Amino acid sequence: MSKRTLPSKLLSTIIIILLLFINTPLSVFADEHTMQELSYDFDALLSEWDVVANGSLSIDNQNYYTGSSSLKIMGRSNFFNGPSLNTTNLIAKNETYSVSLYVYHEGNETITFRATARFTSNNNTDEFRHIEQTDVPPNTWTNISGSFTSLEDYKASIIYIECGNETINFNIDDFHIKGLLNIGDLPSVTQPAVSQAVADSSTVQNENIITTVSPVTNTNDPISQVTIDFENGNYNKLFSINNASIKTVSDYSYLGKSSLLVSGRKSSADPLKIQANFLEDKKNYSYNAYIMYNDKDAPERLNFYTLINYVVNGKSLSERISSEEIQKNSWSKVSGIIELPKKATDITLAIYTENNSEQMHKSYVTNFYIDNVSFKNISVSPVKTIIVLLVIIAFVTVLVIITLKVLRKWKKKKISNQTIIELAMKDKMTNTLNRNAYQKFLEDISKEPDKLKSLYFAVCDVNFLKYANDNIGHEAGDKIICKCARLATENVEGDVFRTGGDEFLCVSYKPFKEHFKKVIDEASSFEKDNIFSVAVGFSEYSPDIDGDTPDIKQILERADKEMYLDKKRCKEKNPDLCNIKKDNQTKEI
């Protein structure tokens, strides 16, 4: 264990225990990623969706799994060309995510489809995480679902869909990704469906309203979250409208089976009212609702806005807390922040439409659906915050003192654990990685064969080493081995393993064949008192030979064969450096 690992982990553990003990909301210290589910029904072409390499995307209104459209990919020329979602700022690092989608194709036979996550490192190399693959019959919407874990460090990431047939067009629909998501980084033009998951929550049914309430420690604490989703098929006195009607329906819903339909409004200023006296004064709340309209005579986009009304000291006040332009036939989120002053009473929310469209008659006002109305307490107790900060400062001070003492003791050690590990992986004579490191490399790469698609290999074997040992001396033979190791480490950007006495393996993320061959050729000498010659064979991943799941043994076997051919040519050109027996059989040296 390194010197800094123990104190940092101990500090993190103590801080978490303190926050739980004091009952302070952890959201104060959390990052912007929260447990959410992001859904795409492809009612419009969204900017975060693209295509890998070549092809084009379009919205297909004729063929879909749910809703009224799907995403279609055309003009492909390779199996990995497919629709991709840019997740660079959407997902957190070193976290697990679940993915689900539906795929459709019009081919004549069953085709294998695969969902993959690709991560690009800071040095522009790619690593892949397999999510799931499924055989999809023709003309049948088929589900693909699985999970993946993101890398600890990367600069860009995407999720994309591959198709085993490299030319066929196909559709995807109902795409979902669930986990720690940063919805705030999505471009403003997108309107995905997002549902907030509440950890450790209990569901309580009250009359005709279903509320989701986070656990509290005593009856005097405020409600943390209330969600109204109309799943019981009714609504209650919290909802009202002046000159129209409201009812729960199962025709459309954002989540679940039901939503509230507002119909028969006489004016765009005739609002849906929500009685919200369950909100407490001097508290801040986030407000979210999902709205959809689909009247055939309605314009393609309408603005919905929400006012909060309340009374303070006998004076009626109101302010706009949200204003969103909504696309027709698509569930869209409206949201805002509610800041209630002291002694606020008679709290109501009113949802209006703004109709400035010339396409609609002045006397006509659109019906609309509303679902999943939620209010979440986002207030933070200043007293608790101050207490937490003071306690943290005190513990950090104590931990710094303890850490300094521990570091003094660790400094007395001549070799750290990390140094021991590094020494165990190093070849003492050549300063390259040794056979222990080589075996670990084989084990690791066998677990993640997709990495082989980005690697380049060279197998090196010193020529005429027996001649050098017998005629110049073993010290000269060691120098030849070390020279081979030095040329490899200086000219290959990657790892060099000593796999045997005079054998080496070079591994790199960059092609190096031409340069390394030139270096070896220029360094070669066939003078009997100054001999240096190395046989080299190269190999890399080939889709035609290795397929989608390459095998390290097969790739290295190709390099070995090329190296032996190089060794044979060298011996044939220099027979005087070989040990030739009387029966004219050449001994391998």
VEXGURO-956796 format. One line per field, with one value per residue (C-alpha): residue number from 0; chain; x, y, z. Coordinates in steps of 0.5 Angstrom, whole numbers, plus 500, padded with zeros to 3 digits. Layout:
N
resi [NUM,...] $
chain [A,...] $
u [X,...] $
v [Y,...] $
w [Z,...] $
//
This chain:
589
resi [0,1,2,3,4,5,6,7,8,9,10,11,12,13,14,15,16,17,18,19,20,21,22,23,24,25,26,27,28,29,30,31,32,33,34,35,36,37,38,39,40,41,42,43,44,45,46,47,48,49,50,51,52,53,54,55,56,57,58,59,60,61,62,63,64,65,66,67,68,69,70,71,72,73,74,75,76,77,78,79,80,81,82,83,84,85,86,87,88,89,90,91,92,93,94,95,96,97,98,99,100,101,102,103,104,105,106,107,108,109,110,111,112,113,114,115,116,117,118,119,120,121,122,123,124,125,126,127,128,129,130,131,132,133,134,135,136,137,138,139,140,141,142,143,144,145,146,147,148,149,150,151,152,153,154,155,156,157,158,159,160,161,162,163,164,165,166,167,168,169,170,171,172,173,174,175,176,177,178,179,180,181,182,183,184,185,186,187,188,189,190,191,192,193,194,195,196,197,198,199,200,201,202,203,204,205,206,207,208,209,210,211,212,213,214,215,216,217,218,219,220,221,222,223,224,225,226,227,228,229,230,231,232,233,234,235,236,237,238,239,240,241,242,243,244,245,246,247,248,249,250,251,252,253,254,255,256,257,258,259,260,261,262,263,264,265,266,267,268,269,270,271,272,273,274,275,276,277,278,279,280,281,282,283,284,285,286,287,288,289,290,291,292,293,294,295,296,297,298,299,300,301,302,303,304,305,306,307,308,309,310,311,312,313,314,315,316,317,318,319,320,321,322,323,324,325,326,327,328,329,330,331,332,333,334,335,336,337,338,339,340,341,342,343,344,345,346,347,348,349,350,351,352,353,354,355,356,357,358,359,360,361,362,363,364,365,366,367,368,369,370,371,372,373,374,375,376,377,378,379,380,381,382,383,384,385,386,387,388,389,390,391,392,393,394,395,396,397,398,399,400,401,402,403,404,405,406,407,408,409,410,411,412,413,414,415,416,417,418,419,420,421,422,423,424,425,426,427,428,429,430,431,432,433,434,435,436,437,438,439,440,441,442,443,444,445,446,447,448,449,450,451,452,453,454,455,456,457,458,459,460,461,462,463,464,465,466,467,468,469,470,471,472,473,474,475,476,477,478,479,480,481,482,483,484,485,486,487,488,489,490,491,492,493,494,495,496,497,498,499,500,501,502,503,504,505,506,507,508,509,510,511,512,513,514,515,516,517,518,519,520,521,522,523,524,525,526,527,528,529,530,531,532,533,534,535,536,537,538,539,540,541,542,543,544,545,546,547,548,549,550,551,552,553,554,555,556,557,558,559,560,561,562,563,564,565,566,567,568,569,570,571,572,573,574,575,576,577,578,579,580,581,582,583,584,585,586,587,588] $
chain [A,A,A,A,A,A,A,A,A,A,A,A,A,A,A,A,A,A,A,A,A,A,A,A,A,A,A,A,A,A,A,A,A,A,A,A,A,A,A,A,A,A,A,A,A,A,A,A,A,A,A,A,A,A,A,A,A,A,A,A,A,A,A,A,A,A,A,A,A,A,A,A,A,A,A,A,A,A,A,A,A,A,A,A,A,A,A,A,A,A,A,A,A,A,A,A,A,A,A,A,A,A,A,A,A,A,A,A,A,A,A,A,A,A,A,A,A,A,A,A,A,A,A,A,A,A,A,A,A,A,A,A,A,A,A,A,A,A,A,A,A,A,A,A,A,A,A,A,A,A,A,A,A,A,A,A,A,A,A,A,A,A,A,A,A,A,A,A,A,A,A,A,A,A,A,A,A,A,A,A,A,A,A,A,A,A,A,A,A,A,A,A,A,A,A,A,A,A,A,A,A,A,A,A,A,A,A,A,A,A,A,A,A,A,A,A,A,A,A,A,A,A,A,A,A,A,A,A,A,A,A,A,A,A,A,A,A,A,A,A,A,A,A,A,A,A,A,A,A,A,A,A,A,A,A,A,A,A,A,A,A,A,A,A,A,A,A,A,A,A,A,A,A,A,A,A,A,A,A,A,A,A,A,A,A,A,A,A,A,A,A,A,A,A,A,A,A,A,A,A,A,A,A,A,A,A,A,A,A,A,A,A,A,A,A,A,A,A,A,A,A,A,A,A,A,A,A,A,A,A,A,A,A,A,A,A,A,A,A,A,A,A,A,A,A,A,A,A,A,A,A,A,A,A,A,A,A,A,A,A,A,A,A,A,A,A,A,A,A,A,A,A,A,A,A,A,A,A,A,A,A,A,A,A,A,A,A,A,A,A,A,A,A,A,A,A,A,A,A,A,A,A,A,A,A,A,A,A,A,A,A,A,A,A,A,A,A,A,A,A,A,A,A,A,A,A,A,A,A,A,A,A,A,A,A,A,A,A,A,A,A,A,A,A,A,A,A,A,A,A,A,A,A,A,A,A,A,A,A,A,A,A,A,A,A,A,A,A,A,A,A,A,A,A,A,A,A,A,A,A,A,A,A,A,A,A,A,A,A,A,A,A,A,A,A,A,A,A,A,A,A,A,A,A,A,A,A,A,A,A,A,A,A,A,A,A,A,A,A,A,A,A,A,A,A,A,A,A,A,A,A,A,A,A,A,A,A,A,A,A,A,A,A,A,A,A,A,A,A,A,A,A,A,A,A,A,A,A,A,A,A,A,A,A,A,A,A,A,A,A,A,A,A,A,A,A,A,A,A,A,A,A,A,A,A,A,A,A,A] $
u [500,503,504,498,492,491,490,485,481,481,479,473,470,470,467,461,460,460,455,450,451,449,443,445,443,449,447,450,457,455,457,453,451,445,442,437,434,435,430,430,424,426,421,426,433,437,444,448,446,451,454,460,465,460,452,446,441,434,427,422,415,413,416,417,417,413,411,410,417,424,431,434,441,442,448,453,459,462,459,461,458,452,448,452,450,455,456,463,460,453,456,461,468,469,461,456,450,445,443,436,434,430,432,429,431,428,433,432,435,437,443,447,447,451,451,458,461,468,472,478,484,488,493,488,487,481,478,472,466,462,454,450,449,443,440,435,430,427,421,421,423,428,430,438,439,446,451,458,463,466,473,477,480,478,477,471,466,460,455,454,450,454,450,453,451,455,450,443,439,436,432,433,427,426,433,434,441,440,446,449,448,449,443,445,450,446,445,439,435,434,428,429,425,428,426,429,430,429,434,431,424,417,411,405,398,394,386,387,394,400,406,413,416,424,425,425,428,422,415,417,421,419,417,423,419,412,411,404,403,396,397,391,386,384,385,383,382,389,388,382,381,376,372,374,374,380,380,385,386,390,391,398,403,410,411,406,399,396,396,391,388,386,381,375,379,376,382,390,389,385,390,391,391,395,394,401,399,404,410,413,415,422,424,426,423,425,419,418,412,412,407,405,399,397,391,391,390,395,402,408,411,407,410,407,409,408,406,407,401,401,399,404,401,395,398,397,404,406,412,413,418,418,417,418,417,414,414,408,407,413,413,417,419,418,422,423,425,420,423,418,418,417,409,407,400,395,400,398,401,398,400,398,399,402,398,402,401,398,396,391,384,383,377,381,386,389,388,394,396,400,404,409,408,414,416,423,426,432,433,440,440,445,446,448,452,456,457,459,464,467,467,471,476,477,478,482,487,487,488,494,498,497,499,505,507,506,510,516,515,514,520,525,523,529,524,516,511,511,518,518,513,517,523,519,517,524,529,536,540,537,532,526,520,521,517,513,510,510,505,501,500,498,493,490,489,486,480,480,481,478,484,488,485,489,496,502,507,514,518,525,531,538,542,549,549,552,557,559,559,564,568,568,566,559,561,560,554,551,552,549,543,543,544,538,534,536,534,528,526,529,525,518,513,510,513,519,518,524,521,527,534,535,528,524,517,515,508,505,499,503,505,513,514,518,522,524,526,531,534,535,538,543,545,547,554,557,564,566,569,564,557,550,544,537,531,524,517,511,504,497,490,487,479,479,483,482,474,471,474,482,486,493,496,494,497,503,504,504,509,513,513,515,521,523,523,527,532,533,534,540,543,543,546,552,553,560,557,553,556,556,556,560,553,552,546,546,545,540,544] $
v [500,507,512,516,511,510,517,519,513,513,521,519,514,518,524,519,517,524,526,520,521,528,527,532,531,528,532,538,534,530,532,533,526,523,516,517,514,517,515,516,515,519,524,528,528,529,533,528,522,521,515,511,512,513,512,517,518,520,519,514,515,509,504,504,500,505,512,515,514,511,512,509,508,508,508,503,500,496,492,497,503,504,510,512,516,521,520,524,528,524,518,518,515,508,507,501,503,499,499,497,498,495,493,492,490,488,483,476,472,473,478,479,486,488,494,497,502,505,510,514,515,522,519,517,510,506,501,498,495,489,491,485,482,479,475,479,476,480,484,483,489,485,487,488,489,489,493,496,499,506,507,510,515,517,524,521,516,513,508,505,499,494,490,483,485,491,494,493,499,498,502,503,505,506,507,507,508,508,510,516,521,528,530,538,537,535,540,545,543,535,533,526,523,523,520,521,515,516,512,509,511,509,510,512,512,518,519,519,521,517,521,518,520,520,517,522,522,525,527,535,534,537,532,531,529,528,525,525,520,518,511,510,512,518,525,529,536,538,539,544,548,554,553,546,539,534,526,521,517,511,513,516,517,519,513,508,507,513,521,527,530,537,538,543,550,556,560,560,564,558,554,548,549,545,546,546,548,541,546,549,557,558,552,551,546,543,543,538,536,532,535,533,535,532,535,535,542,545,548,544,548,551,555,552,556,555,561,560,564,565,570,573,578,578,580,576,575,571,569,565,559,555,557,551,551,544,539,536,529,529,528,534,536,543,545,550,552,555,559,560,566,566,566,564,561,559,556,554,553,555,552,556,556,561,561,566,561,564,557,556,560,565,561,554,552,545,540,537,531,532,526,525,532,532,537,536,539,542,546,546,547,552,550,543,545,549,543,539,543,545,537,536,541,538,531,533,537,530,526,531,530,522,522,526,521,515,518,519,511,509,513,509,503,502,499,501,495,499,498,491,490,493,490,483,485,487,483,485,485,488,493,490,487,480,473,475,481,477,472,477,481,475,474,481,481,475,478,484,481,488,491,487,491,497,493,492,486,484,478,479,473,474,471,467,468,461,463,469,465,460,464,471,470,469,477,479,474,478,485,483,481,488,491,488,490,497,498,495,500,506,505,502,506,501,495,490,484,479,472,468,468,472,473,479,481,489,491,498,502,505,502,501,496,500,504,498,494,500,500,493,493,499,496,489,487,480,481,475,479,484,480,483,480,480,476,480,478,483,482,486,485,483,483,478,473,474,476,480,476,476,471,473,466,466,474,472,465,469,474,468,465,471,471,464,466,472,468,462,467,470,464,462,468,467,460,461,463,457,451,446,438,433,430,437,439,446,446,452,457] $
w [500,498,503,501,500,508,510,504,505,512,512,506,511,517,513,511,518,520,515,516,524,524,519,514,507,503,496,499,498,492,485,479,477,481,480,474,468,461,456,448,444,438,437,434,431,437,437,442,437,431,427,428,422,416,415,416,421,420,424,422,423,419,424,431,437,442,441,434,431,431,429,423,420,413,408,412,410,416,421,427,423,427,431,437,444,446,453,455,460,461,465,471,471,474,475,473,468,465,458,454,447,442,435,428,421,414,412,410,416,423,424,431,434,439,444,446,450,447,451,448,453,453,448,443,444,445,450,449,454,451,454,450,444,441,435,432,427,421,422,429,434,439,446,447,455,459,463,463,468,465,466,471,467,459,455,451,451,447,446,440,436,431,426,424,417,414,409,412,414,421,427,434,439,446,448,456,460,468,473,476,470,469,465,466,461,455,450,451,444,447,450,453,458,465,471,478,482,490,494,500,499,501,498,502,499,501,499,491,491,491,494,495,501,504,511,516,523,527,525,525,519,513,507,503,496,494,487,484,478,478,478,482,476,480,482,488,491,490,482,479,473,472,466,463,466,468,469,469,463,461,453,455,460,462,467,469,466,467,467,468,462,462,456,454,456,453,454,454,461,464,468,471,479,484,491,495,502,504,502,508,508,509,505,498,493,486,482,476,471,465,459,453,447,441,438,431,430,435,432,433,439,445,451,457,464,471,476,484,488,495,501,505,511,507,500,494,491,485,480,474,476,469,462,457,449,448,442,440,441,445,453,455,462,465,472,476,483,489,494,499,504,511,513,506,506,501,496,489,482,476,469,463,455,451,444,439,433,427,425,431,432,437,440,440,446,446,451,454,459,465,469,475,478,484,489,492,499,497,503,507,514,516,523,521,515,520,525,519,517,524,525,519,520,527,524,518,523,528,521,519,525,525,518,519,524,520,514,519,520,513,511,515,510,505,500,499,497,490,489,491,486,481,482,482,475,472,469,472,467,461,465,461,464,466,465,471,468,461,464,468,461,458,463,463,456,455,460,455,448,445,447,442,436,438,440,435,437,435,437,437,438,438,432,433,440,441,436,440,447,444,440,444,451,455,457,450,449,455,452,445,449,453,446,443,450,449,442,443,449,446,439,441,445,450,454,452,456,456,455,455,455,448,447,447,446,444,445,443,442,436,429,429,424,419,424,428,422,420,427,427,420,421,428,425,424,422,423,427,433,433,431,432,429,431,428,428,427,427,428,429,430,423,423,417,421,428,428,433,439,438,441,444,442,435,434,437,433,427,429,432,424,421,426,425,417,418,423,417,412,416,417,410,408,414,414,417,423,424,427,422,423,419,416,413,418,421,429,431,435] $
//
